[in-house]
Amino acid sequence: LPEHDRTELKKRKLLLEVTLKSYLIRKGSAFSTTVTRQETELTPEMIATGSWQQLSFKPYNFSALGLPPACGHLHPLLKVRSQLRQIFLEMG
């Protein structure tokens, strides 16, 4: 339909536009009928036997955050300094 006719039919609610989405799914290069567990760590045994060459490893996530640091503690040297001050205050 021409654009003008289409807008007129929409105004009268005689036309309803619907968007259809379709997906094409194919077997990829890593397709398998069995579920295999990917290895997360390379162990000395794997290196010694050479089995690491046939295993699949999980990709490493470089953007992962580590554990948050424990906050609110004094540095060990500052802790010693504060203890020494308390000793001198008690003596003096």
Gaussian input, Z-matrix of N, CA and C with variables (Angstrom, degrees):
# hf/3-21g

backbone

0 1
 N
 C     1     B1
 C     2     B2     1     A1
 N     3     B3     2     A2     1     D1
 C     4     B4     3     A3     2     D2
 C     5     B5     4     A4     3     D3
 N     6     B6     5     A5     4     D4
 C     7     B7     6     A6     5     D5
 C     8     B8     7     A7     6     D6
 N     9     B9     8     A8     7     D7
 C    10    B10     9     A9     8     D8
 C    11    B11    10    A10     9     D9
 N    12    B12    11    A11    10    D10
 C    13    B13    12    A12    11    D11
 C    14    B14    13    A13    12    D12
 N    15    B15    14    A14    13    D13
 C    16    B16    15    A15    14    D14
 C    17    B17    16    A16    15    D15
 N    18    B18    17    A17    16    D16
 C    19    B19    18    A18    17    D17
 C    20    B20    19    A19    18    D18
 N    21    B21    20    A20    19    D19
 C    22    B22    21    A21    20    D20
 C    23    B23    22    A22    21    D21
 N    24    B24    23    A23    22    D22
 C    25    B25    24    A24    23    D23
 C    26    B26    25    A25    24    D24
 N    27    B27    26    A26    25    D25
 C    28    B28    27    A27    26    D26
 C    29    B29    28    A28    27    D27
 N    30    B30    29    A29    28    D28
 C    31    B31    30    A30    29    D29
 C    32    B32    31    A31    30    D30
 N    33    B33    32    A32    31    D31
 C    34    B34    33    A33    32    D32
 C    35    B35    34    A34    33    D33
 N    36    B36    35    A35    34    D34
 C    37    B37    36    A36    35    D35
 C    38    B38    37    A37    36    D36
 N    39    B39    38    A38    37    D37
 C    40    B40    39    A39    38    D38
 C    41    B41    40    A40    39    D39
 N    42    B42    41    A41    40    D40
 C    43    B43    42    A42    41    D41
 C    44    B44    43    A43    42    D42
 N    45    B45    44    A44    43    D43
 C    46    B46    45    A45    44    D44
 C    47    B47    46    A46    45    D45
 N    48    B48    47    A47    46    D46
 C    49    B49    48    A48    47    D47
 C    50    B50    49    A49    48    D48
 N    51    B51    50    A50    49    D49
 C    52    B52    51    A51    50    D50
 C    53    B53    52    A52    51    D51
 N    54    B54    53    A53    52    D52
 C    55    B55    54    A54    53    D53
 C    56    B56    55    A55    54    D54
 N    57    B57    56    A56    55    D55
 C    58    B58    57    A57    56    D56
 C    59    B59    58    A58    57    D57
 N    60    B60    59    A59    58    D58
 C    61    B61    60    A60    59    D59
 C    62    B62    61    A61    60    D60
 N    63    B63    62    A62    61    D61
 C    64    B64    63    A63    62    D62
 C    65    B65    64    A64    63    D63
 N    66    B66    65    A65    64    D64
 C    67    B67    66    A66    65    D65
 C    68    B68    67    A67    66    D66
 N    69    B69    68    A68    67    D67
 C    70    B70    69    A69    68    D68
 C    71    B71    70    A70    69    D69
 N    72    B72    71    A71    70    D70
 C    73    B73    72    A72    71    D71
 C    74    B74    73    A73    72    D72
 N    75    B75    74    A74    73    D73
 C    76    B76    75    A75    74    D74
 C    77    B77    76    A76    75    D75
 N    78    B78    77    A77    76    D76
 C    79    B79    78    A78    77    D77
 C    80    B80    79    A79    78    D78
 N    81    B81    80    A80    79    D79
 C    82    B82    81    A81    80    D80
 C    83    B83    82    A82    81    D81
 N    84    B84    83    A83    82    D82
 C    85    B85    84    A84    83    D83
 C    86    B86    85    A85    84    D84
 N    87    B87    86    A86    85    D85
 C    88    B88    87    A87    86    D86
 C    89    B89    88    A88    87    D87
 N    90    B90    89    A89    88    D88
 C    91    B91    90    A90    89    D89
 C    92    B92    91    A91    90    D90
 N    93    B93    92    A92    91    D91
 C    94    B94    93    A93    92    D92
 C    95    B95    94    A94    93    D93
 N    96    B96    95    A95    94    D94
 C    97    B97    96    A96    95    D95
 C    98    B98    97    A97    96    D96
 N    99    B99    98    A98    97    D97
 C   100   B100    99    A99    98    D98
 C   101   B101   100   A100    99    D99
 N   102   B102   101   A101   100   D100
 C   103   B103   102   A102   101   D101
 C   104   B104   103   A103   102   D102
 N   105   B105   104   A104   103   D103
 C   106   B106   105   A105   104   D104
 C   107   B107   106   A106   105   D105
 N   108   B108   107   A107   106   D106
 C   109   B109   108   A108   107   D107
 C   110   B110   109   A109   108   D108
 N   111   B111   110   A110   109   D109
 C   112   B112   111   A111   110   D110
 C   113   B113   112   A112   111   D111
 N   114   B114   113   A113   112   D112
 C   115   B115   114   A114   113   D113
 C   116   B116   115   A115   114   D114
 N   117   B117   116   A116   115   D115
 C   118   B118   117   A117   116   D116
 C   119   B119   118   A118   117   D117
 N   120   B120   119   A119   118   D118
 C   121   B121   120   A120   119   D119
 C   122   B122   121   A121   120   D120
 N   123   B123   122   A122   121   D121
 C   124   B124   123   A123   122   D122
 C   125   B125   124   A124   123   D123
 N   126   B126   125   A125   124   D124
 C   127   B127   126   A126   125   D125
 C   128   B128   127   A127   126   D126
 N   129   B129   128   A128   127   D127
 C   130   B130   129   A129   128   D128
 C   131   B131   130   A130   129   D129
 N   132   B132   131   A131   130   D130
 C   133   B133   132   A132   131   D131
 C   134   B134   133   A133   132   D132
 N   135   B135   134   A134   133   D133
 C   136   B136   135   A135   134   D134
 C   137   B137   136   A136   135   D135
 N   138   B138   137   A137   136   D136
 C   139   B139   138   A138   137   D137
 C   140   B140   139   A139   138   D138
 N   141   B141   140   A140   139   D139
 C   142   B142   141   A141   140   D140
 C   143   B143   142   A142   141   D141
 N   144   B144   143   A143   142   D142
 C   145   B145   144   A144   143   D143
 C   146   B146   145   A145   144   D144
 N   147   B147   146   A146   145   D145
 C   148   B148   147   A147   146   D146
 C   149   B149   148   A148   147   D147
 N   150   B150   149   A149   148   D148
 C   151   B151   150   A150   149   D149
 C   152   B152   151   A151   150   D150
 N   153   B153   152   A152   151   D151
 C   154   B154   153   A153   152   D152
 C   155   B155   154   A154   153   D153
 N   156   B156   155   A155   154   D154
 C   157   B157   156   A156   155   D155
 C   158   B158   157   A157   156   D156
 N   159   B159   158   A158   157   D157
 C   160   B160   159   A159   158   D158
 C   161   B161   160   A160   159   D159
 N   162   B162   161   A161   160   D160
 C   163   B163   162   A162   161   D161
 C   164   B164   163   A163   162   D162
 N   165   B165   164   A164   163   D163
 C   166   B166   165   A165   164   D164
 C   167   B167   166   A166   165   D165
 N   168   B168   167   A167   166   D166
 C   169   B169   168   A168   167   D167
 C   170   B170   169   A169   168   D168
 N   171   B171   170   A170   169   D169
 C   172   B172   171   A171   170   D170
 C   173   B173   172   A172   171   D171
 N   174   B174   173   A173   172   D172
 C   175   B175   174   A174   173   D173
 C   176   B176   175   A175   174   D174
 N   177   B177   176   A176   175   D175
 C   178   B178   177   A177   176   D176
 C   179   B179   178   A178   177   D177
 N   180   B180   179   A179   178   D178
 C   181   B181   180   A180   179   D179
 C   182   B182   181   A181   180   D180
 N   183   B183   182   A182   181   D181
 C   184   B184   183   A183   182   D182
 C   185   B185   184   A184   183   D183
 N   186   B186   185   A185   184   D184
 C   187   B187   186   A186   185   D185
 C   188   B188   187   A187   186   D186
 N   189   B189   188   A188   187   D187
 C   190   B190   189   A189   188   D188
 C   191   B191   190   A190   189   D189
 N   192   B192   191   A191   190   D190
 C   193   B193   192   A192   191   D191
 C   194   B194   193   A193   192   D192
 N   195   B195   194   A194   193   D193
 C   196   B196   195   A195   194   D194
 C   197   B197   196   A196   195   D195
 N   198   B198   197   A197   196   D196
 C   199   B199   198   A198   197   D197
 C   200   B200   199   A199   198   D198
 N   201   B201   200   A200   199   D199
 C   202   B202   201   A201   200   D200
 C   203   B203   202   A202   201   D201
 N   204   B204   203   A203   202   D202
 C   205   B205   204   A204   203   D203
 C   206   B206   205   A205   204   D204
 N   207   B207   206   A206   205   D205
 C   208   B208   207   A207   206   D206
 C   209   B209   208   A208   207   D207
 N   210   B210   209   A209   208   D208
 C   211   B211   210   A210   209   D209
 C   212   B212   211   A211   210   D210
 N   213   B213   212   A212   211   D211
 C   214   B214   213   A213   212   D212
 C   215   B215   214   A214   213   D213
 N   216   B216   215   A215   214   D214
 C   217   B217   216   A216   215   D215
 C   218   B218   217   A217   216   D216
 N   219   B219   218   A218   217   D217
 C   220   B220   219   A219   218   D218
 C   221   B221   220   A220   219   D219
 N   222   B222   221   A221   220   D220
 C   223   B223   222   A222   221   D221
 C   224   B224   223   A223   222   D222
 N   225   B225   224   A224   223   D223
 C   226   B226   225   A225   224   D224
 C   227   B227   226   A226   225   D225
 N   228   B228   227   A227   226   D226
 C   229   B229   228   A228   227   D227
 C   230   B230   229   A229   228   D228
 N   231   B231   230   A230   229   D229
 C   232   B232   231   A231   230   D230
 C   233   B233   232   A232   231   D231
 N   234   B234   233   A233   232   D232
 C   235   B235   234   A234   233   D233
 C   236   B236   235   A235   234   D234
 N   237   B237   236   A236   235   D235
 C   238   B238   237   A237   236   D236
 C   239   B239   238   A238   237   D237
 N   240   B240   239   A239   238   D238
 C   241   B241   240   A240   239   D239
 C   242   B242   241   A241   240   D240
 N   243   B243   242   A242   241   D241
 C   244   B244   243   A243   242   D242
 C   245   B245   244   A244   243   D243
 N   246   B246   245   A245   244   D244
 C   247   B247   246   A246   245   D245
 C   248   B248   247   A247   246   D246
 N   249   B249   248   A248   247   D247
 C   250   B250   249   A249   248   D248
 C   251   B251   250   A250   249   D249
 N   252   B252   251   A251   250   D250
 C   253   B253   252   A252   251   D251
 C   254   B254   253   A253   252   D252
 N   255   B255   254   A254   253   D253
 C   256   B256   255   A255   254   D254
 C   257   B257   256   A256   255   D255
 N   258   B258   257   A257   256   D256
 C   259   B259   258   A258   257   D257
 C   260   B260   259   A259   258   D258
 N   261   B261   260   A260   259   D259
 C   262   B262   261   A261   260   D260
 C   263   B263   262   A262   261   D261
 N   264   B264   263   A263   262   D262
 C   265   B265   264   A264   263   D263
 C   266   B266   265   A265   264   D264
 N   267   B267   266   A266   265   D265
 C   268   B268   267   A267   266   D266
 C   269   B269   268   A268   267   D267
 N   270   B270   269   A269   268   D268
 C   271   B271   270   A270   269   D269
 C   272   B272   271   A271   270   D270
 N   273   B273   272   A272   271   D271
 C   274   B274   273   A273   272   D272
 C   275   B275   274   A274   273   D273

   B1=1.4614
   B2=1.5271
   B3=1.3213
   B4=1.4676
   B5=1.5311
   B6=1.3155
   B7=1.4700
   B8=1.5260
   B9=1.3373
   B10=1.4717
   B11=1.5215
   B12=1.3379
   B13=1.4597
   B14=1.5282
   B15=1.2970
   B16=1.4654
   B17=1.5265
   B18=1.3383
   B19=1.4639
   B20=1.5275
   B21=1.3330
   B22=1.4712
   B23=1.5216
   B24=1.3192
   B25=1.4597
   B26=1.5272
   B27=1.3344
   B28=1.4705
   B29=1.5163
   B30=1.3327
   B31=1.4614
   B32=1.5213
   B33=1.3152
   B34=1.4686
   B35=1.5319
   B36=1.3131
   B37=1.4653
   B38=1.5274
   B39=1.3273
   B40=1.4593
   B41=1.5252
   B42=1.3327
   B43=1.4532
   B44=1.5244
   B45=1.2928
   B46=1.4630
   B47=1.5212
   B48=1.3324
   B49=1.4678
   B50=1.5221
   B51=1.3175
   B52=1.4619
   B53=1.5156
   B54=1.3474
   B55=1.4606
   B56=1.5184
   B57=1.3096
   B58=1.4582
   B59=1.5210
   B60=1.3240
   B61=1.4586
   B62=1.5151
   B63=1.3095
   B64=1.4566
   B65=1.5238
   B66=1.3244
   B67=1.4498
   B68=1.5278
   B69=1.3103
   B70=1.4589
   B71=1.5250
   B72=1.3202
   B73=1.4649
   B74=1.5227
   B75=1.3397
   B76=1.4646
   B77=1.5197
   B78=1.3073
   B79=1.4601
   B80=1.5271
   B81=1.3301
   B82=1.4513
   B83=1.5199
   B84=1.3205
   B85=1.4619
   B86=1.5284
   B87=1.3378
   B88=1.4639
   B89=1.5244
   B90=1.3402
   B91=1.4672
   B92=1.5179
   B93=1.3194
   B94=1.4550
   B95=1.5172
   B96=1.3108
   B97=1.4603
   B98=1.5139
   B99=1.3309
   B100=1.4557
   B101=1.5275
   B102=1.2995
   B103=1.4601
   B104=1.5284
   B105=1.3318
   B106=1.4623
   B107=1.5152
   B108=1.3119
   B109=1.4616
   B110=1.5207
   B111=1.3338
   B112=1.4520
   B113=1.5177
   B114=1.3186
   B115=1.4602
   B116=1.5292
   B117=1.3361
   B118=1.4590
   B119=1.5145
   B120=1.3257
   B121=1.4627
   B122=1.5256
   B123=1.3192
   B124=1.4635
   B125=1.5249
   B126=1.3190
   B127=1.4623
   B128=1.5270
   B129=1.3341
   B130=1.4732
   B131=1.5310
   B132=1.3428
   B133=1.4559
   B134=1.5248
   B135=1.3402
   B136=1.4677
   B137=1.5289
   B138=1.3272
   B139=1.4659
   B140=1.5247
   B141=1.3346
   B142=1.4597
   B143=1.5320
   B144=1.3201
   B145=1.4670
   B146=1.5272
   B147=1.3277
   B148=1.4642
   B149=1.5162
   B150=1.3369
   B151=1.4692
   B152=1.5242
   B153=1.3234
   B154=1.4645
   B155=1.5250
   B156=1.3245
   B157=1.4605
   B158=1.5260
   B159=1.3149
   B160=1.4617
   B161=1.5234
   B162=1.3282
   B163=1.4595
   B164=1.5285
   B165=1.3352
   B166=1.4675
   B167=1.5265
   B168=1.3164
   B169=1.4602
   B170=1.5221
   B171=1.3226
   B172=1.4574
   B173=1.5229
   B174=1.3318
   B175=1.4702
   B176=1.5182
   B177=1.3175
   B178=1.4595
   B179=1.5178
   B180=1.3153
   B181=1.4564
   B182=1.5300
   B183=1.3398
   B184=1.4552
   B185=1.5222
   B186=1.3275
   B187=1.4622
   B188=1.5300
   B189=1.3347
   B190=1.4588
   B191=1.5291
   B192=1.3038
   B193=1.4602
   B194=1.5206
   B195=1.2995
   B196=1.4555
   B197=1.5181
   B198=1.3072
   B199=1.4555
   B200=1.5185
   B201=1.3228
   B202=1.4650
   B203=1.5232
   B204=1.3227
   B205=1.4635
   B206=1.5217
   B207=1.3086
   B208=1.4586
   B209=1.5247
   B210=1.3076
   B211=1.4660
   B212=1.5262
   B213=1.3216
   B214=1.4493
   B215=1.5149
   B216=1.3125
   B217=1.4677
   B218=1.5249
   B219=1.3241
   B220=1.4519
   B221=1.5223
   B222=1.3067
   B223=1.4570
   B224=1.5282
   B225=1.3343
   B226=1.4754
   B227=1.5293
   B228=1.3306
   B229=1.4690
   B230=1.5243
   B231=1.3175
   B232=1.4671
   B233=1.5238
   B234=1.3286
   B235=1.4624
   B236=1.5327
   B237=1.3464
   B238=1.4676
   B239=1.5220
   B240=1.3441
   B241=1.4581
   B242=1.5307
   B243=1.3397
   B244=1.4686
   B245=1.5277
   B246=1.3409
   B247=1.4671
   B248=1.5287
   B249=1.3380
   B250=1.4598
   B251=1.5295
   B252=1.3080
   B253=1.4775
   B254=1.5184
   B255=1.3399
   B256=1.4521
   B257=1.5292
   B258=1.3260
   B259=1.4603
   B260=1.5203
   B261=1.3453
   B262=1.4691
   B263=1.5249
   B264=1.3393
   B265=1.4646
   B266=1.5310
   B267=1.3336
   B268=1.4529
   B269=1.5263
   B270=1.3334
   B271=1.4587
   B272=1.5265
   B273=1.3351
   B274=1.4508
   B275=1.4498
   A1=109.61
   A2=115.69
   A3=118.25
   A4=110.19
   A5=115.80
   A6=121.26
   A7=111.91
   A8=117.82
   A9=121.45
   A10=110.73
   A11=117.46
   A12=120.96
   A13=111.39
   A14=115.48
   A15=120.00
   A16=111.54
   A17=117.67
   A18=119.88
   A19=111.48
   A20=117.76
   A21=120.33
   A22=111.58
   A23=116.69
   A24=120.09
   A25=111.57
   A26=117.10
   A27=120.32
   A28=110.96
   A29=117.21
   A30=120.80
   A31=110.93
   A32=117.42
   A33=121.52
   A34=111.67
   A35=115.91
   A36=122.76
   A37=111.72
   A38=113.88
   A39=120.16
   A40=111.45
   A41=115.67
   A42=120.74
   A43=108.83
   A44=116.16
   A45=122.10
   A46=107.70
   A47=116.06
   A48=120.49
   A49=109.25
   A50=115.32
   A51=122.20
   A52=107.68
   A53=116.15
   A54=121.26
   A55=108.66
   A56=116.39
   A57=121.85
   A58=108.66
   A59=115.73
   A60=121.07
   A61=107.95
   A62=116.19
   A63=120.36
   A64=108.48
   A65=114.77
   A66=121.81
   A67=108.53
   A68=115.39
   A69=121.62
   A70=107.17
   A71=116.08
   A72=121.06
   A73=108.47
   A74=115.31
   A75=121.80
   A76=109.22
   A77=115.08
   A78=120.44
   A79=108.25
   A80=116.35
   A81=121.19
   A82=111.88
   A83=115.83
   A84=120.40
   A85=111.86
   A86=117.69
   A87=121.21
   A88=111.77
   A89=118.36
   A90=121.69
   A91=110.67
   A92=115.67
   A93=121.34
   A94=108.70
   A95=117.17
   A96=120.33
   A97=111.92
   A98=117.25
   A99=120.96
   A100=109.35
   A101=115.60
   A102=121.20
   A103=108.18
   A104=115.98
   A105=120.16
   A106=108.85
   A107=115.44
   A108=120.95
   A109=108.78
   A110=116.35
   A111=120.06
   A112=109.75
   A113=115.35
   A114=120.89
   A115=109.16
   A116=115.84
   A117=120.68
   A118=112.85
   A119=116.96
   A120=119.93
   A121=110.70
   A122=114.79
   A123=121.85
   A124=107.55
   A125=116.61
   A126=121.12
   A127=110.33
   A128=117.38
   A129=119.95
   A130=112.82
   A131=117.83
   A132=120.90
   A133=110.94
   A134=116.49
   A135=120.42
   A136=110.67
   A137=115.60
   A138=119.90
   A139=109.95
   A140=116.98
   A141=121.06
   A142=111.54
   A143=117.27
   A144=120.34
   A145=112.26
   A146=118.20
   A147=121.33
   A148=113.00
   A149=117.21
   A150=120.37
   A151=112.57
   A152=118.48
   A153=121.09
   A154=111.39
   A155=118.19
   A156=121.11
   A157=112.06
   A158=118.08
   A159=121.16
   A160=112.59
   A161=118.58
   A162=121.61
   A163=110.99
   A164=115.30
   A165=120.07
   A166=107.51
   A167=115.83
   A168=121.70
   A169=110.40
   A170=115.18
   A171=120.45
   A172=109.11
   A173=118.14
   A174=118.91
   A175=109.81
   A176=116.69
   A177=121.67
   A178=109.29
   A179=117.74
   A180=122.89
   A181=108.63
   A182=116.54
   A183=121.06
   A184=112.54
   A185=118.12
   A186=120.09
   A187=112.30
   A188=117.95
   A189=120.93
   A190=109.81
   A191=115.36
   A192=120.60
   A193=109.68
   A194=116.37
   A195=120.68
   A196=110.63
   A197=116.46
   A198=120.81
   A199=109.64
   A200=117.48
   A201=118.22
   A202=110.45
   A203=118.25
   A204=119.84
   A205=110.90
   A206=115.52
   A207=120.53
   A208=108.01
   A209=117.00
   A210=121.09
   A211=110.34
   A212=115.00
   A213=120.90
   A214=114.52
   A215=118.31
   A216=120.66
   A217=109.67
   A218=115.04
   A219=119.87
   A220=110.31
   A221=115.49
   A222=120.93
   A223=107.03
   A224=118.22
   A225=119.38
   A226=113.79
   A227=118.46
   A228=119.60
   A229=111.07
   A230=116.96
   A231=119.50
   A232=110.74
   A233=116.24
   A234=120.12
   A235=109.66
   A236=117.62
   A237=121.91
   A238=109.74
   A239=117.67
   A240=121.40
   A241=110.99
   A242=116.29
   A243=118.66
   A244=110.99
   A245=117.78
   A246=120.30
   A247=110.73
   A248=117.44
   A249=120.64
   A250=110.59
   A251=117.28
   A252=120.05
   A253=110.52
   A254=117.44
   A255=119.92
   A256=110.62
   A257=117.16
   A258=120.93
   A259=109.73
   A260=117.06
   A261=119.90
   A262=111.75
   A263=117.48
   A264=119.77
   A265=110.08
   A266=116.71
   A267=119.78
   A268=111.74
   A269=116.18
   A270=120.31
   A271=110.96
   A272=116.35
   A273=118.82
   A274=115.25
   D1=147.09
   D2=173.59
   D3=-66.77
   D4=155.76
   D5=-176.69
   D6=-58.56
   D7=-39.99
   D8=-177.71
   D9=-64.46
   D10=-45.72
   D11=179.66
   D12=-65.67
   D13=-37.28
   D14=-179.57
   D15=-64.90
   D16=-42.62
   D17=178.37
   D18=-66.96
   D19=-35.59
   D20=177.16
   D21=-64.98
   D22=-42.91
   D23=178.97
   D24=-67.15
   D25=-33.30
   D26=176.30
   D27=-66.38
   D28=-40.76
   D29=179.91
   D30=-62.28
   D31=-37.24
   D32=179.96
   D33=-83.90
   D34=-1.25
   D35=-178.85
   D36=59.92
   D37=38.13
   D38=175.41
   D39=-101.50
   D40=-6.72
   D41=-178.65
   D42=-130.31
   D43=134.06
   D44=177.51
   D45=-125.09
   D46=118.98
   D47=178.69
   D48=-89.49
   D49=131.08
   D50=-179.27
   D51=-125.01
   D52=134.91
   D53=177.04
   D54=-100.23
   D55=125.00
   D56=178.51
   D57=-105.71
   D58=134.49
   D59=177.18
   D60=-117.37
   D61=138.40
   D62=177.46
   D63=-133.33
   D64=152.42
   D65=-178.63
   D66=-125.73
   D67=141.87
   D68=175.48
   D69=-107.80
   D70=118.92
   D71=-175.73
   D72=-113.64
   D73=128.59
   D74=178.44
   D75=-130.60
   D76=162.30
   D77=175.77
   D78=-73.59
   D79=130.64
   D80=178.91
   D81=-88.16
   D82=-177.21
   D83=-178.58
   D84=-70.28
   D85=-24.59
   D86=-178.98
   D87=-99.74
   D88=19.04
   D89=-178.98
   D90=-66.86
   D91=136.14
   D92=177.96
   D93=-150.88
   D94=147.13
   D95=178.40
   D96=-85.38
   D97=-11.08
   D98=177.84
   D99=-111.83
   D100=149.87
   D101=178.73
   D102=-89.74
   D103=120.67
   D104=178.52
   D105=-110.12
   D106=139.93
   D107=-179.77
   D108=-87.77
   D109=126.22
   D110=178.71
   D111=-80.54
   D112=143.08
   D113=-179.68
   D114=-76.92
   D115=147.72
   D116=179.22
   D117=-107.86
   D118=-25.17
   D119=-177.02
   D120=-131.84
   D121=146.69
   D122=174.87
   D123=-95.05
   D124=118.25
   D125=-176.38
   D126=-102.14
   D127=159.38
   D128=177.11
   D129=-60.06
   D130=-31.94
   D131=178.73
   D132=-64.80
   D133=-38.83
   D134=178.68
   D135=-63.67
   D136=-40.06
   D137=-179.73
   D138=-68.53
   D139=-41.66
   D140=-177.49
   D141=-66.08
   D142=-40.47
   D143=-177.89
   D144=-87.67
   D145=-16.76
   D146=-178.45
   D147=79.77
   D148=11.26
   D149=-178.83
   D150=-72.78
   D151=-14.39
   D152=-178.77
   D153=-66.01
   D154=-21.52
   D155=-178.20
   D156=-71.66
   D157=-27.76
   D158=-179.75
   D159=-94.99
   D160=-12.56
   D161=-176.83
   D162=-85.57
   D163=154.75
   D164=174.27
   D165=-104.78
   D166=136.44
   D167=-177.29
   D168=-111.14
   D169=149.34
   D170=175.25
   D171=-67.57
   D172=143.46
   D173=175.99
   D174=-68.93
   D175=143.82
   D176=-177.74
   D177=-80.85
   D178=134.52
   D179=-179.05
   D180=-96.39
   D181=99.98
   D182=-178.59
   D183=-76.89
   D184=-16.37
   D185=-178.54
   D186=-93.35
   D187=3.39
   D188=179.15
   D189=-72.00
   D190=141.17
   D191=178.26
   D192=-86.61
   D193=146.52
   D194=177.07
   D195=-80.90
   D196=-172.12
   D197=177.20
   D198=-68.07
   D199=140.85
   D200=177.94
   D201=-66.97
   D202=141.63
   D203=-178.87
   D204=-69.57
   D205=147.03
   D206=176.52
   D207=-74.29
   D208=116.10
   D209=-175.16
   D210=-98.19
   D211=160.38
   D212=173.46
   D213=94.61
   D214=6.97
   D215=179.36
   D216=-104.23
   D217=146.00
   D218=176.55
   D219=-76.43
   D220=147.73
   D221=172.65
   D222=-63.65
   D223=143.88
   D224=-176.67
   D225=-54.43
   D226=-37.75
   D227=179.62
   D228=-70.55
   D229=-35.53
   D230=177.24
   D231=-69.42
   D232=-32.19
   D233=177.92
   D234=-65.97
   D235=-43.04
   D236=177.95
   D237=-62.65
   D238=-41.68
   D239=-179.51
   D240=-62.71
   D241=-41.57
   D242=179.43
   D243=-68.00
   D244=-35.10
   D245=177.67
   D246=-67.74
   D247=-38.80
   D248=177.61
   D249=-64.41
   D250=-39.38
   D251=178.30
   D252=-63.16
   D253=-39.82
   D254=179.59
   D255=-65.47
   D256=-37.64
   D257=179.04
   D258=-64.41
   D259=-45.47
   D260=-179.04
   D261=-68.72
   D262=-30.32
   D263=177.92
   D264=-70.53
   D265=-37.27
   D266=179.19
   D267=-69.51
   D268=-34.47
   D269=-178.75
   D270=-77.39
   D271=-36.20
   D272=-172.02
   D273=-95.34

